[in-house]
Protein backbone atom coordinates (compact mmCIF):
# COMPACT_ATOMS: atom_id res chain seq x y z
CA UNK A 1 0.00 0.00 0.00
CA UNK A 2 2.85 2.39 0.91
CA UNK A 3 4.49 1.86 -2.49
CA UNK A 4 1.19 2.58 -4.27
CA UNK A 5 0.67 5.82 -2.31
CA UNK A 6 4.25 6.90 -3.03
CA UNK A 7 3.82 6.18 -6.75
CA UNK A 8 0.60 8.20 -7.05
CA UNK A 9 2.13 11.04 -5.01
CA UNK A 10 5.00 11.14 -7.52
CA UNK A 11 2.53 11.19 -10.43
CA UNK A 12 0.63 14.06 -8.82
CA UNK A 13 3.80 16.08 -8.30
CA UNK A 14 5.06 15.70 -11.86
CA UNK A 15 1.63 16.41 -13.30
CA UNK A 16 1.79 19.85 -11.63
CA UNK A 17 5.12 20.69 -13.24
CA UNK A 18 5.84 21.79 -16.79
CA UNK A 19 9.03 20.14 -18.00
CA UNK A 20 8.88 21.79 -21.43
CA UNK A 21 11.29 20.08 -23.82
CA UNK A 22 12.60 17.84 -21.04
CA UNK A 23 11.46 14.23 -21.02
CA UNK A 24 11.36 13.15 -17.37
CA UNK A 25 13.02 9.75 -16.92
CA UNK A 26 13.27 9.42 -13.14
CA UNK A 27 12.97 11.02 -9.75
CA UNK A 28 16.43 10.52 -8.22
CA UNK A 29 16.82 9.11 -4.69
CA UNK A 30 17.68 11.33 -1.72
CA UNK A 31 21.33 10.28 -1.92
CA UNK A 32 21.48 12.24 -5.20
CA UNK A 33 19.78 15.50 -4.25
CA UNK A 34 22.75 17.65 -5.33
CA UNK A 35 24.00 15.98 -8.50
CA UNK A 36 26.73 18.12 -10.05
CA UNK A 37 27.83 15.88 -12.90
CA UNK A 38 26.81 12.82 -14.92
CA UNK A 39 28.47 10.62 -17.53
CA UNK A 40 27.62 7.61 -19.72
CA UNK A 41 30.33 5.15 -20.75
CA UNK A 42 30.38 3.48 -24.15
CA UNK A 43 28.41 0.22 -24.34
CA UNK A 44 26.93 0.69 -20.87
CA UNK A 45 23.37 1.36 -19.71
CA UNK A 46 24.52 2.95 -16.44
CA UNK A 47 24.69 6.67 -15.75
CA UNK A 48 27.51 7.72 -13.43
CA UNK A 49 26.81 10.62 -11.03
CA UNK A 50 28.48 12.65 -8.31
CA UNK A 51 27.19 15.17 -5.77
CA UNK A 52 28.47 18.69 -5.22
CA UNK A 53 31.01 19.71 -2.57
CA UNK A 54 30.14 19.05 1.07
CA UNK A 55 28.56 15.69 0.23
CA UNK A 56 30.04 12.21 0.54
CA UNK A 57 33.03 11.29 -1.62
CA UNK A 58 31.09 8.77 -3.65
CA UNK A 59 30.63 7.88 -7.30
CA UNK A 60 27.19 6.45 -8.09
CA UNK A 61 26.14 4.10 -10.88
CA UNK A 62 22.48 4.77 -11.68
CA UNK A 63 19.92 3.20 -14.03
CA UNK A 64 17.71 5.24 -16.38
CA UNK A 65 14.91 4.56 -13.91
CA UNK A 66 16.87 6.36 -11.21
CA UNK A 67 17.90 3.29 -9.21
CA UNK A 68 21.36 3.25 -7.64
CA UNK A 69 23.16 0.10 -8.82
CA UNK A 70 26.52 0.73 -7.15
CA UNK A 71 28.15 3.23 -4.80
CA UNK A 72 31.92 3.60 -4.89
CA UNK A 73 33.78 5.24 -2.02
CA UNK A 74 36.35 7.56 -3.62
CA UNK A 75 39.50 7.98 -1.58
CA UNK A 76 39.70 11.75 -1.98
CA UNK A 77 37.86 14.59 -0.24
CA UNK A 78 34.91 16.12 -2.04
CA UNK A 79 36.24 19.66 -1.84
CA UNK A 80 34.06 20.91 -4.67
CA UNK A 81 33.29 18.21 -7.23
CA UNK A 82 31.61 19.79 -10.24
CA UNK A 83 31.52 17.54 -13.31
CA UNK A 84 32.31 14.08 -14.73
CA UNK A 85 33.92 12.87 -17.93
CA UNK A 86 35.55 9.69 -19.28
CA UNK A 87 38.19 8.60 -21.77
CA UNK A 88 38.20 6.07 -24.62
CA UNK A 89 39.40 3.31 -22.27
CA UNK A 90 36.48 3.72 -19.87
CA UNK A 91 38.29 5.51 -17.05
CA UNK A 92 36.25 8.17 -15.25
CA UNK A 93 37.46 11.64 -14.22
CA UNK A 94 36.02 13.90 -11.53
CA UNK A 95 36.50 17.66 -11.83
CA UNK A 96 37.49 18.87 -8.35
CA UNK A 97 37.78 22.49 -9.45
CA UNK A 98 34.85 24.44 -8.01
CA UNK A 99 36.36 27.82 -7.18
CA UNK A 100 33.69 30.29 -6.04
CA UNK A 101 36.13 33.04 -5.03
CA UNK A 102 38.80 32.26 -7.66
CA UNK A 103 41.26 31.74 -4.80
CA UNK A 104 42.02 28.00 -5.01
CA UNK A 105 45.56 26.87 -5.75
CA UNK A 106 44.77 23.16 -5.48
CA UNK A 107 42.69 22.58 -8.60
CA UNK A 108 42.54 18.88 -9.45
CA UNK A 109 41.20 16.28 -11.87
CA UNK A 110 40.70 12.91 -10.16
CA UNK A 111 41.15 9.78 -12.29
CA UNK A 112 39.30 6.58 -11.33
CA UNK A 113 40.59 3.57 -13.22
CA UNK A 114 37.87 1.51 -14.93
CA UNK A 115 38.88 -1.62 -12.98
CA UNK A 116 37.45 -0.02 -9.82
CA UNK A 117 34.03 0.77 -11.30
CA UNK A 118 32.65 -2.58 -10.13
CA UNK A 119 34.20 -2.26 -6.67
CA UNK A 120 33.11 -0.57 -3.43
CA UNK A 121 36.28 1.49 -2.95
CA UNK A 122 38.53 3.28 -5.42
CA UNK A 123 41.84 5.14 -5.13
CA UNK A 124 42.47 8.13 -7.40
CA UNK A 125 45.30 9.51 -9.45
CA UNK A 126 45.46 13.30 -9.30
CA UNK A 127 46.20 15.65 -12.16
CA UNK A 128 46.97 19.19 -10.99
CA UNK A 129 46.43 22.29 -13.10
CA UNK A 130 46.49 26.07 -13.00
CA UNK A 131 45.12 28.72 -15.35
CA UNK A 132 47.85 30.36 -17.41
CA UNK A 133 46.35 33.85 -17.04
CA UNK A 134 45.57 33.85 -13.31
CA UNK A 135 48.23 35.64 -11.30
CA UNK A 136 46.41 36.70 -8.12
CA UNK A 137 44.49 34.52 -5.62
CA UNK A 138 41.88 35.89 -5.46
CA UNK A 139 42.01 38.40 -8.31
CA UNK A 140 40.16 41.73 -8.27
CA UNK A 141 36.36 41.61 -8.46
CA UNK A 142 36.45 42.59 -12.12
CA UNK A 143 38.58 39.50 -12.84
CA UNK A 144 36.60 36.75 -11.07
CA UNK A 145 36.58 34.47 -14.11
CA UNK A 146 38.28 31.36 -12.67
CA UNK A 147 35.42 29.41 -11.16
CA UNK A 148 34.44 26.29 -13.16
CA UNK A 149 31.74 23.64 -13.20
CA UNK A 150 32.15 22.13 -16.67
CA UNK A 151 34.70 20.01 -18.51
CA UNK A 152 35.22 17.00 -20.75
CA UNK A 153 37.99 14.74 -22.07
CA UNK A 154 38.80 14.65 -25.78
CA UNK A 155 41.83 13.21 -27.61
CA UNK A 156 44.09 12.98 -24.54
CA UNK A 157 43.27 16.50 -23.32
CA UNK A 158 40.90 18.09 -20.85
CA UNK A 159 38.77 21.06 -21.87
CA UNK A 160 37.43 23.26 -19.06
CA UNK A 161 34.69 25.86 -19.46
CA UNK A 162 34.82 28.51 -16.74
CA UNK A 163 32.00 30.22 -14.88
CA UNK A 164 32.08 34.00 -14.48
CA UNK A 165 31.28 35.70 -11.17
CA UNK A 166 31.63 39.21 -12.58
CA UNK A 167 28.45 41.26 -12.47
CA UNK A 168 26.95 41.91 -15.93
CA UNK A 169 29.25 39.20 -17.37
CA UNK A 170 27.75 36.12 -15.72
CA UNK A 171 27.25 34.44 -19.07
CA UNK A 172 30.88 34.62 -20.13
CA UNK A 173 32.72 31.31 -20.35
CA UNK A 174 36.38 30.80 -21.20
CA UNK A 175 37.66 27.57 -22.73
CA UNK A 176 40.96 26.16 -21.43
CA UNK A 177 42.92 23.13 -22.59
CA UNK A 178 45.65 20.99 -21.01
CA UNK A 179 47.05 17.43 -21.40
CA UNK A 180 45.35 14.59 -19.53
CA UNK A 181 48.53 13.34 -17.91
CA UNK A 182 50.16 13.27 -14.50
CA UNK A 183 51.94 16.36 -13.19
CA UNK A 184 51.02 20.02 -12.78
CA UNK A 185 49.54 21.21 -16.05
CA UNK A 186 49.13 24.73 -17.40
CA UNK A 187 45.59 25.34 -18.67
CA UNK A 188 45.85 27.40 -21.85
CA UNK A 189 43.10 29.76 -22.98
CA UNK A 190 41.82 28.89 -26.46
CA UNK A 191 38.35 30.45 -26.72
CA UNK A 192 35.58 32.54 -25.15
CA UNK A 193 31.81 32.83 -25.50
CA UNK A 194 29.04 35.10 -24.11
CA UNK A 195 25.81 33.27 -23.32
CA UNK A 196 23.70 35.99 -21.65
CA UNK A 197 24.17 38.34 -18.70
CA UNK A 198 22.16 37.18 -15.69
CA UNK A 199 22.93 34.55 -13.04
CA UNK A 200 20.97 31.86 -14.88
CA UNK A 201 23.54 32.11 -17.70
CA UNK A 202 26.32 30.44 -15.69
CA UNK A 203 27.79 27.41 -17.49
CA UNK A 204 27.32 24.41 -15.19
CA UNK A 205 28.28 21.36 -17.28
CA UNK A 206 29.63 20.31 -20.69
CA UNK A 207 30.14 17.30 -22.94
CA UNK A 208 31.25 16.32 -26.43
CA UNK A 209 29.51 13.75 -28.64
CA UNK A 210 31.24 10.45 -29.33
CA UNK A 211 31.78 11.42 -32.98
CA UNK A 212 33.50 14.66 -31.87
CA UNK A 213 31.20 16.83 -34.00
CA UNK A 214 28.98 18.37 -31.36
CA UNK A 215 29.61 20.08 -28.02
CA UNK A 216 26.92 20.96 -25.48
CA UNK A 217 27.10 23.49 -22.65
CA UNK A 218 24.46 23.66 -19.94
CA UNK A 219 23.11 26.63 -18.00
CA UNK A 220 19.97 27.15 -15.90
CA UNK A 221 18.48 29.03 -18.85
CA UNK A 222 19.42 26.95 -21.89
CA UNK A 223 21.46 24.32 -23.70
CA UNK A 224 24.11 25.64 -26.10
CA UNK A 225 24.96 23.32 -29.00
CA UNK A 226 28.16 24.04 -30.93
CA UNK A 227 28.91 22.52 -34.34
CA UNK A 228 31.25 23.21 -37.28
CA UNK A 229 33.96 24.51 -34.93
CA UNK A 230 37.54 25.10 -35.98
CA UNK A 231 39.94 22.42 -34.68
CA UNK A 232 39.40 22.23 -30.91
CA UNK A 233 38.16 25.78 -30.38
CA UNK A 234 34.71 24.39 -29.63
CA UNK A 235 33.30 27.86 -28.97
CA UNK A 236 33.76 28.85 -32.60
CA UNK A 237 31.44 27.90 -35.45
CA UNK A 238 27.66 27.57 -35.34
CA UNK A 239 25.65 27.83 -32.11
CA UNK A 240 22.12 26.56 -31.54
CA UNK A 241 20.27 27.42 -28.33
CA UNK A 242 17.48 25.43 -26.71
CA UNK A 243 15.77 27.62 -24.10
CA UNK A 244 14.28 25.96 -21.04
CA UNK A 245 10.65 26.44 -20.09
CA UNK A 246 11.36 24.50 -16.88
CA UNK A 247 13.28 26.47 -14.21
CA UNK A 248 15.44 24.45 -11.80
CA UNK A 249 19.12 24.32 -10.86
CA UNK A 250 20.44 22.18 -13.70
CA UNK A 251 24.00 21.01 -13.01
CA UNK A 252 24.80 18.00 -15.19
CA UNK A 253 24.69 17.15 -18.89
CA UNK A 254 26.12 14.28 -20.93
CA UNK A 255 25.52 12.66 -24.31
CA UNK A 256 23.48 9.46 -24.41
CA UNK A 257 24.05 9.29 -28.17
CA UNK A 258 25.07 11.85 -30.79
CA UNK A 259 21.61 13.45 -30.81
CA UNK A 260 20.37 12.92 -27.25
CA UNK A 261 21.56 14.30 -23.92
CA UNK A 262 20.80 13.46 -20.30
CA UNK A 263 20.35 16.29 -17.78
CA UNK A 264 20.22 16.27 -13.98
CA UNK A 265 19.14 19.02 -11.62
CA UNK A 266 19.52 19.63 -7.89
CA UNK A 267 16.51 19.28 -5.61
CA UNK A 268 15.43 22.56 -4.02
CA UNK A 269 12.11 23.85 -2.63
CA UNK A 270 10.26 20.75 -3.79
CA UNK A 271 11.49 20.99 -7.39
CA UNK A 272 14.23 19.19 -9.28
CA UNK A 273 16.21 16.17 -8.15
CA UNK A 274 15.40 14.45 -11.44
CA UNK A 275 16.93 12.82 -14.49
CA UNK A 276 15.76 14.08 -17.89
CA UNK A 277 16.35 13.26 -21.55
CA UNK A 278 16.45 15.86 -24.32
CA UNK A 279 16.56 15.40 -28.09
CA UNK A 280 18.89 18.07 -29.46
CA UNK A 281 18.53 17.20 -33.13
CA UNK A 282 20.74 15.84 -35.86
CA UNK A 283 23.60 17.82 -37.31
CA UNK A 284 22.74 19.18 -40.73
C-alpha positions in Angstrom: 0.0 0.0 0.0 2.8 2.4 0.9 4.5 1.9 -2.5 1.2 2.6 -4.3 0.7 5.8 -2.3 4.2 6.9 -3.0 3.8 6.2 -6.7 0.6 8.2 -7.0 2.1 11.0 -5.0 5.0 11.1 -7.5 2.5 11.2 -10.4 0.6 14.1 -8.8 3.8 16.1 -8.3 5.1 15.7 -11.9 1.6 16.4 -13.3 1.8 19.8 -11.6 5.1 20.7 -13.2 5.8 21.8 -16.8 9.0 20.1 -18.0 8.9 21.8 -21.4 11.3 20.1 -23.8 12.6 17.8 -21.0 11.5 14.2 -21.0 11.4 13.1 -17.4 13.0 9.8 -16.9 13.3 9.4 -13.1 13.0 11.0 -9.8 16.4 10.5 -8.2 16.8 9.1 -4.7 17.7 11.3 -1.7 21.3 10.3 -1.9 21.5 12.2 -5.2 19.8 15.5 -4.3 22.7 17.6 -5.3 24.0 16.0 -8.5 26.7 18.1 -10.1 27.8 15.9 -12.9 26.8 12.8 -14.9 28.5 10.6 -17.5 27.6 7.6 -19.7 30.3 5.1 -20.7 30.4 3.5 -24.1 28.4 0.2 -24.3 26.9 0.7 -20.9 23.4 1.4 -19.7 24.5 2.9 -16.4 24.7 6.7 -15.8 27.5 7.7 -13.4 26.8 10.6 -11.0 28.5 12.7 -8.3 27.2 15.2 -5.8 28.5 18.7 -5.2 31.0 19.7 -2.6 30.1 19.1 1.1 28.6 15.7 0.2 30.0 12.2 0.5 33.0 11.3 -1.6 31.1 8.8 -3.7 30.6 7.9 -7.3 27.2 6.4 -8.1 26.1 4.1 -10.9 22.5 4.8 -11.7 19.9 3.2 -14.0 17.7 5.2 -16.4 14.9 4.6 -13.9 16.9 6.4 -11.2 17.9 3.3 -9.2 21.4 3.3 -7.6 23.2 0.1 -8.8 26.5 0.7 -7.1 28.1 3.2 -4.8 31.9 3.6 -4.9 33.8 5.2 -2.0 36.3 7.6 -3.6 39.5 8.0 -1.6 39.7 11.7 -2.0 37.9 14.6 -0.2 34.9 16.1 -2.0 36.2 19.7 -1.8 34.1 20.9 -4.7 33.3 18.2 -7.2 31.6 19.8 -10.2 31.5 17.5 -13.3 32.3 14.1 -14.7 33.9 12.9 -17.9 35.5 9.7 -19.3 38.2 8.6 -21.8 38.2 6.1 -24.6 39.4 3.3 -22.3 36.5 3.7 -19.9 38.3 5.5 -17.0 36.2 8.2 -15.2 37.5 11.6 -14.2 36.0 13.9 -11.5 36.5 17.7 -11.8 37.5 18.9 -8.4 37.8 22.5 -9.4 34.9 24.4 -8.0 36.4 27.8 -7.2 33.7 30.3 -6.0 36.1 33.0 -5.0 38.8 32.3 -7.7 41.3 31.7 -4.8 42.0 28.0 -5.0 45.6 26.9 -5.8 44.8 23.2 -5.5 42.7 22.6 -8.6 42.5 18.9 -9.4 41.2 16.3 -11.9 40.7 12.9 -10.2 41.1 9.8 -12.3 39.3 6.6 -11.3 40.6 3.6 -13.2 37.9 1.5 -14.9 38.9 -1.6 -13.0 37.5 0.0 -9.8 34.0 0.8 -11.3 32.6 -2.6 -10.1 34.2 -2.3 -6.7 33.1 -0.6 -3.4 36.3 1.5 -2.9 38.5 3.3 -5.4 41.8 5.1 -5.1 42.5 8.1 -7.4 45.3 9.5 -9.5 45.5 13.3 -9.3 46.2 15.7 -12.2 47.0 19.2 -11.0 46.4 22.3 -13.1 46.5 26.1 -13.0 45.1 28.7 -15.4 47.8 30.4 -17.4 46.3 33.8 -17.0 45.6 33.8 -13.3 48.2 35.6 -11.3 46.4 36.7 -8.1 44.5 34.5 -5.6 41.9 35.9 -5.5 42.0 38.4 -8.3 40.2 41.7 -8.3 36.4 41.6 -8.5 36.4 42.6 -12.1 38.6 39.5 -12.8 36.6 36.7 -11.1 36.6 34.5 -14.1 38.3 31.4 -12.7 35.4 29.4 -11.2 34.4 26.3 -13.2 31.7 23.6 -13.2 32.1 22.1 -16.7 34.7 20.0 -18.5 35.2 17.0 -20.8 38.0 14.7 -22.1 38.8 14.7 -25.8 41.8 13.2 -27.6 44.1 13.0 -24.5 43.3 16.5 -23.3 40.9 18.1 -20.9 38.8 21.1 -21.9 37.4 23.3 -19.1 34.7 25.9 -19.5 34.8 28.5 -16.7 32.0 30.2 -14.9 32.1 34.0 -14.5 31.3 35.7 -11.2 31.6 39.2 -12.6 28.4 41.3 -12.5 27.0 41.9 -15.9 29.3 39.2 -17.4 27.8 36.1 -15.7 27.2 34.4 -19.1 30.9 34.6 -20.1 32.7 31.3 -20.3 36.4 30.8 -21.2 37.7 27.6 -22.7 41.0 26.2 -21.4 42.9 23.1 -22.6 45.6 21.0 -21.0 47.1 17.4 -21.4 45.4 14.6 -19.5 48.5 13.3 -17.9 50.2 13.3 -14.5 51.9 16.4 -13.2 51.0 20.0 -12.8 49.5 21.2 -16.0 49.1 24.7 -17.4 45.6 25.3 -18.7 45.9 27.4 -21.9 43.1 29.8 -23.0 41.8 28.9 -26.5 38.4 30.4 -26.7 35.6 32.5 -25.2 31.8 32.8 -25.5 29.0 35.1 -24.1 25.8 33.3 -23.3 23.7 36.0 -21.7 24.2 38.3 -18.7 22.2 37.2 -15.7 22.9 34.6 -13.0 21.0 31.9 -14.9 23.5 32.1 -17.7 26.3 30.4 -15.7 27.8 27.4 -17.5 27.3 24.4 -15.2 28.3 21.4 -17.3 29.6 20.3 -20.7 30.1 17.3 -22.9 31.3 16.3 -26.4 29.5 13.8 -28.6 31.2 10.5 -29.3 31.8 11.4 -33.0 33.5 14.7 -31.9 31.2 16.8 -34.0 29.0 18.4 -31.4 29.6 20.1 -28.0 26.9 21.0 -25.5 27.1 23.5 -22.6 24.5 23.7 -19.9 23.1 26.6 -18.0 20.0 27.1 -15.9 18.5 29.0 -18.8 19.4 26.9 -21.9 21.5 24.3 -23.7 24.1 25.6 -26.1 25.0 23.3 -29.0 28.2 24.0 -30.9 28.9 22.5 -34.3 31.3 23.2 -37.3 34.0 24.5 -34.9 37.5 25.1 -36.0 39.9 22.4 -34.7 39.4 22.2 -30.9 38.2 25.8 -30.4 34.7 24.4 -29.6 33.3 27.9 -29.0 33.8 28.8 -32.6 31.4 27.9 -35.5 27.7 27.6 -35.3 25.6 27.8 -32.1 22.1 26.6 -31.5 20.3 27.4 -28.3 17.5 25.4 -26.7 15.8 27.6 -24.1 14.3 26.0 -21.0 10.7 26.4 -20.1 11.4 24.5 -16.9 13.3 26.5 -14.2 15.4 24.5 -11.8 19.1 24.3 -10.9 20.4 22.2 -13.7 24.0 21.0 -13.0 24.8 18.0 -15.2 24.7 17.1 -18.9 26.1 14.3 -20.9 25.5 12.7 -24.3 23.5 9.5 -24.4 24.0 9.3 -28.2 25.1 11.8 -30.8 21.6 13.5 -30.8 20.4 12.9 -27.3 21.6 14.3 -23.9 20.8 13.5 -20.3 20.3 16.3 -17.8 20.2 16.3 -14.0 19.1 19.0 -11.6 19.5 19.6 -7.9 16.5 19.3 -5.6 15.4 22.6 -4.0 12.1 23.8 -2.6 10.3 20.8 -3.8 11.5 21.0 -7.4 14.2 19.2 -9.3 16.2 16.2 -8.1 15.4 14.5 -11.4 16.9 12.8 -14.5 15.8 14.1 -17.9 16.3 13.3 -21.6 16.4 15.9 -24.3 16.6 15.4 -28.1 18.9 18.1 -29.5 18.5 17.2 -33.1 20.7 15.8 -35.9 23.6 17.8 -37.3 22.7 19.2 -40.7 
